[in-house]
Amino acid sequence: MQDMMVLLAHGSRDERWAQTFRTMTQSLCQDKQNIRLAFMELNSPSLEDVTKEAVKLGYQSLTVLPLFLAKGKHLDKDIPQQLAVLESSLGITTTLLPPIGEQPELALAVHQIIKRYHAE
């Protein structure tokens, strides 16, 4: 079985913030059964909830794509620690990808947005 892809957002007490990520990922998560949105903290579903769901569905590994613009304490320390706990407690393997801010496709998307709003 393929692994599950987890699109991991930070989380916020402001529900409008979380809704932005739900809207952005909704069609992708509906189209692909092995892609889920999760939040590191403050919103649902949590990374732990999504990981438990993946195990229940028979997945043995997760690939986590952080919907973060840059690395910082969360990606260097907090999220790897969360994943280590989940691996140990649930017997699943995880791969943490670089954040979307380091992905070349994001630069292309920003370029397209600039072209749309700032014609030369």
C-alpha positions as CSV (number, residue, x, y, z in Angstrom):
1,M,0.0,0.0,0.0
2,Q,1.2,3.5,-0.8
3,D,2.0,5.8,2.0
4,M,-0.2,8.6,3.2
5,M,0.7,12.2,2.4
6,V,0.0,14.6,5.3
7,L,-0.2,18.3,4.5
8,L,0.8,19.8,7.8
9,A,-0.2,23.3,8.7
10,H,0.8,25.1,11.9
11,G,-2.6,25.9,13.5
12,S,-4.2,29.0,15.0
13,R,-6.8,30.1,17.5
14,D,-8.3,32.1,14.6
15,E,-10.6,29.8,12.8
16,R,-10.4,31.9,9.6
17,W,-6.7,31.1,9.4
18,A,-7.4,27.3,9.6
19,Q,-10.2,27.7,7.0
20,T,-7.7,29.1,4.5
21,F,-5.8,25.8,4.6
22,R,-9.0,23.7,4.5
23,T,-10.1,25.5,1.4
24,M,-6.6,25.4,-0.2
25,T,-6.4,21.6,0.2
26,Q,-10.0,20.5,0.0
27,S,-10.2,19.4,-3.6
28,L,-6.8,17.6,-3.3
29,C,-7.9,15.7,-0.2
30,Q,-11.2,14.8,-1.8
31,D,-9.6,13.5,-5.0
32,K,-6.9,11.4,-3.3
33,Q,-7.8,9.0,-0.5
34,N,-4.2,9.0,0.7
35,I,-3.8,12.7,1.3
36,R,-4.9,14.4,4.5
37,L,-4.6,17.9,6.0
38,A,-3.4,18.0,9.6
39,F,-2.5,20.7,12.1
40,M,0.5,20.8,14.4
41,E,-1.5,22.5,17.1
42,L,-4.7,24.4,18.0
43,N,-6.9,23.0,15.2
44,S,-8.4,19.6,14.1
45,P,-7.5,17.2,12.9
46,S,-4.2,17.0,14.7
47,L,-1.1,15.3,13.3
48,E,-1.7,12.5,15.9
49,D,-5.4,12.1,14.8
50,V,-4.4,11.8,11.1
51,T,-1.6,9.4,11.9
52,K,-3.9,7.2,14.0
53,E,-6.4,7.2,11.1
54,A,-3.7,6.2,8.6
55,V,-2.7,3.3,10.8
56,K,-6.4,2.2,11.1
57,L,-6.6,2.3,7.3
58,G,-3.6,0.1,6.9
59,Y,-0.9,2.6,6.0
60,Q,2.6,1.8,7.3
61,S,4.3,5.1,6.4
62,L,3.6,8.8,6.2
63,T,5.2,11.5,4.1
64,V,4.7,14.9,5.8
65,L,4.7,18.1,3.7
66,P,4.9,21.1,6.0
67,L,2.7,24.0,4.7
68,F,5.3,26.4,6.2
69,L,7.3,29.0,4.3
70,A,10.5,28.5,6.1
71,K,12.3,26.3,8.6
72,G,12.4,27.3,12.2
73,K,12.1,25.8,15.7
74,H,8.9,23.8,14.7
75,L,10.5,22.1,11.7
76,D,13.9,21.7,13.3
77,K,12.7,20.4,16.7
78,D,9.0,20.2,17.5
79,I,7.6,18.3,14.5
80,P,10.5,15.8,14.3
81,Q,9.8,15.1,18.0
82,Q,6.1,14.7,17.4
83,L,6.9,12.3,14.5
84,A,9.3,10.3,16.6
85,V,6.7,9.8,19.3
86,L,4.1,8.7,16.7
87,E,6.6,6.3,15.1
88,S,7.4,4.7,18.4
89,S,3.8,4.5,19.7
90,L,2.1,3.5,16.5
91,G,4.8,1.5,14.7
92,I,4.6,3.7,11.6
93,T,7.5,5.2,9.6
94,T,7.6,8.9,8.6
95,T,9.4,11.1,6.2
96,L,9.5,14.9,6.8
97,L,9.9,16.9,3.6
98,P,11.3,20.4,3.3
99,P,8.6,23.1,3.8
100,I,6.7,24.4,0.8
101,G,8.7,27.6,1.0
102,E,11.7,25.7,-0.1
103,Q,10.0,23.9,-2.9
104,P,10.7,25.4,-6.4
105,E,7.1,25.2,-7.4
106,L,6.1,27.8,-4.8
107,A,8.4,30.3,-6.4
108,L,6.7,29.6,-9.8
109,A,3.3,30.2,-8.2
110,V,4.4,33.5,-6.6
111,H,5.7,34.5,-10.1
112,Q,2.3,33.8,-11.6
113,I,0.5,35.8,-8.9
114,I,2.9,38.8,-9.5
115,K,2.2,38.6,-13.3
116,R,-1.5,38.6,-12.7
117,Y,-1.5,41.7,-10.5
118,H,1.6,43.6,-11.8
119,A,1.7,43.7,-15.6
120,E,4.8,45.4,-17.0
